Amino acid sequence: MIELSFRTLRVRLGATTLAALTLFGTAACGAAAHDSAPRAAVAVAAADQIRPGLTERDDLRTVFDAAGVRGSFALLDVRTQSTTVVDRRLAQTPLVPASSFKVPHALVALETGAVKSPDEVIPWDGTPQPFPAWEQDMTMREAVRISNAAAFQVIARRIGLQRERQWLHRLGYGNRQTGAVVDRFWLDGPLKISAVEQTRFMERLAAGRLPASREHQRTVRGLIKLEEKDGYELFAKSGWQNAPGPGTGWWTGWVERGGRVYAFALNIDVVKDGDAGKRATVARELLQRLNVLPTA
């Protein structure tokens, strides 16, 4: 039956078109088999944007409106592989990840040996910082908790540009672009990722399915675990491009509840004082409205 179908295709489509289809199928199979290859990462990214089961809930824009901010939200129900979005266009628009990149960055730091453990002290390099709390030595664990960009700039220089590029492709993270500046690419660009893509990355980290050691994935999950109560666990990381000025604000992670996993990503425009503090507030409200988090 397969052979007959193949011959029928050859007659109807012609050799050139069929060869193209065969090449596409071979590439797709290769990507599935070799998760670390750049081609696989591209295939994953393309699939992220076109998977079936997308539900638009623009009625939930009222949550953003009530907070006085503009933004988008994506929620992936891992069991059903269905995605719910608020503002579909914006949820699929790649944006600079800022400190939400600390999640894969911490994993890369451990995988490359640039940092031996999450409790290794990262020395402050002496450069002035926008927040006084960043102007001190601290462990990587502490740097994730207070979102210390300066500490991760030191880590990035240890990793080096070549290995950063290799790991972006290996993880299939965003557009995988570093540019030429090793310690700024996730803060200013060219690295970008959409809210929908963030949920796919978080889905794989939650399940321990990234192409990295399970031990290091467990460690990173522990670094971003925020809560465990009322029958659920919440894992999340914030981001703020151009902090403390106007830019994109992120809150992304996942919820484990009732044996199910829900990956989420929120981004908002941080325009004025106080907007950054609304990232978690708005995301929690949306998670409650979607019955992922229990209501207070």
Secondary structure, DSSP 4 states (H G I P E B T S, - for coil): -HHHHHHHHHHHH-HHHHHHHHHHHHHHHHHHH-TTSHHHHHHHHHHHHH-S-EEE-GGGHHHHHHHT--EEEEEEETTTTEEEEESHHHHTS-B--GGGGHHHHHHHHHHHTSSSSTTSEEPP-S---SSGGGSS-EEHHHHHHTT-HHHHHHHHHHH-HHHHHHHHHHHT-TT---TT-TTTHHHHSS--B-HHHHHHHHHHHHHT-SSS-HHHHHHHHHHTEEEEETTEEEEEEEEETTTTSSEEEEEEEEEEETTEEEEEEEEEEE-STTSTTHHHHHHHHHHHHTTSSPP-
